[in-house]
Amino acid sequence: MSMVVISLSLSLSLSLSVVTCKASTFTLILSHQAINLSIIFKFTSLNALLLPTKFVVHSSVNRAKMKNRITQEASFRKM
């Protein structure tokens, strides 16, 4: 399994990463501060159209806030 990573960083603190793990799949990762957008493309041949098969958006800041809120709610329930 070969892996190619190409990273591009722009002045707007937006980074683009292209990660290729297989011959038929590659992933584009757009990052801006704590928000990441992953787009996974799959294709059957090099001449086929590239169709996005999966979109993943996650924010580590929001995840940390949600975890804190869940922890706080759990502590209130114990009282």
N, C-alpha and C positions, 0 to 999 in steps of 0.2 A: 504494500500500500504506500503510495507516494503522497507527499503532502507539500503543497506550495502555499506560502503565505505572502501576500502582497499588501503592504500598508501604505496609506496615503494620508497625510495630516494637512489640513487646510488652516488658514489664518483665523477662521471662525470657530476654531476648536472643534471642528467636525472631522472625525476620522473615518476612513473607509478601509475595511479589510476584506480581502478576497481570500478565502481559505478553500483549497481544493484537496479533498481527501480521496476521491475515487474518480475514475474516468467519466462517470455519469452523473456526478453530483458536485456542485460547488455552492459555497455559502458567501453571501455578501453581508457584512456586518457594518452598519452605520452607527457611530457613537457620537453623542453630544452630551457632555457632562456626565450625568448619571443615567441617561436614557440610551438603551441599546436597541436597535432594530436589526433583527437577523432575517434575511431572506434566503431560503434554500431553494435552489434550482435543480431540477433533475431533467436529464434528456437521455434519449436512447442512442443517438449517434451525433457526430459532430455537425451534421447538416440539419438536424432536427431543430425545431423552434424551442427556445428556452422558455419554459413556463414555470413561474414560481409555484411551488407546491406547499410552502409553509411560510407563514409570517410570524415572527416572535418579537414581541415588544416587551421589554421589562425595564424597570427603573429600580436601582438599588436604594435610592433615597426613599421612594414611596414604600418599598418593601420593609425598610428599617422602621419607618413611621408606623406601618401597619403592625409590625411585630411589637413595637412599644405599646400601641393601643390595645392589642390583644392581651399583652402582659398586664396592663393597667386594669382592663376589664376583669381579668381573672383574679387579680388581687382584690378588687371591689367585691366580687362574688364571695370570696372567702370571708370577708368581714360580715 
